[in-house]
């Protein structure tokens, strides 16, 4: 048996290729849209991708299962569990085989047994992997968003992301029952989860890539609670805000993702094209580091640096109905290719063009003004707040806010900043603040792009404020 784990850092997402080397065929579980990685890995091992499946209808990335099956000729297996509201809408068109508890997918001499494990979502499946050439019992469970290392899948996304009201408590109770039933499995069963640390699909997922059921039984908080009511309260408490794009992903993954046919590079444009893009109402994303954007940028552009959080913040802040243009850093085409790929992973496919960073200089040379974002220190902010000279906007998430915030701050999480601009007074300059200055830099750029001129960023965020010995307060 051959196993390869693929991990997408920007999404903290894992997928798996499991191959039978004697039969020369393989199964891919939970593929994202970067199909080349699976095809190339299989070919390197002399395997043919003959089977494709996924644990559930994903909310945090666009599934590549449909396209991978179409590209390779593989059979696609999709969950038939969960009831009519969460049945895969494209199953018939894709020629899919519908599976549920008790079914088995055979990959040469490898047996993949299907178990329905609802709670995170109604249709969720876990796949038990047995290397029948050497064993009669499963070596591992591919658990998707059911069991993580150190955590379990959140049961509130149907209600909070997909807006199916009144479902999260019932889903939490279902999750509790699924976990109790799964505990009948042996301690040595390996757990191969669908996400790692940084995913919004849980609230405390470990960075360790895999575990065993015995280890999770001893140290995963969810297995330490024996009472259902107590578990429900615990699993629903403290869950992070689901990004806005989760609702879009859930719908598209249910109804059928479009066939992408690879990540193409958009056309490079000149400075005149930049003006036209902004005038058209398109979103222009500046991929350069935040410090470079702060020094000089084209007014109306949005700073989302191409780093570990790029896809997440693009999903929060960029609409799916608008053309997108990109401004590259010194990496030029390589930067653009990486950004297009990340955007495509969450279905933001409308990238209409890109600009070299030199277009910013051309913009200025043509007599057009450039924007900047002043940086203020904790000492500067303390003085300004003492004289009621600024409005402070804290763009961290709710858990961070309740743990402690700067007195006098207004709390608007970054993902909702564009929707709540009307809550921010304009009579005084605005300072945007987060934990370290990264998210607040994005927030400051968003305010500038929306026509708010007097905006500054708190360098180092609340971390710098605390290091300076300045006070914070706690409130609900």
Secondary structure, 3 states (H helix, E strand, C coil): CEEEEEEECCCCEEEEEEEECCCCEEEEECCCCCCHHHHHHHHHCCCEEEEEECCCCCCCCCCCHHHHHHHHCCEEEEECCCCHHHCCCCCCCCCCEEECCCCEEEECCEEEEEEECCCCCCCCEEEEEEECCCCCCCCEEEEECCECCCCECCCCHHHHCCCCCCCHHHHHHHHHHHHHHHCCCCCCCEEEECECCCCCCCCCCCCCCCEEHHHHHHHCHHHHCCCHHHHHHHHHCCCCCCCCHHHHHHHHHHHCCCCCCCCCCCCEECHHHHHHHHHCCCEEEECCCHHHHHHCEECCCEECCCCCCHHHHHHHHCCCCCCEEEECCCCCHHHHHHHHHHHHHCCCCCEEEEECCHHHHHHHHCCCCEECCEEECHHHHHHHHHCCCEEEEECCCHHHHHHCECCCCEECCHHHCHHHHHHCCCCCEEEEECCCCHHHHHHHHHHHHCCCCCEEEECCHHHHHHHCCCCCECCC
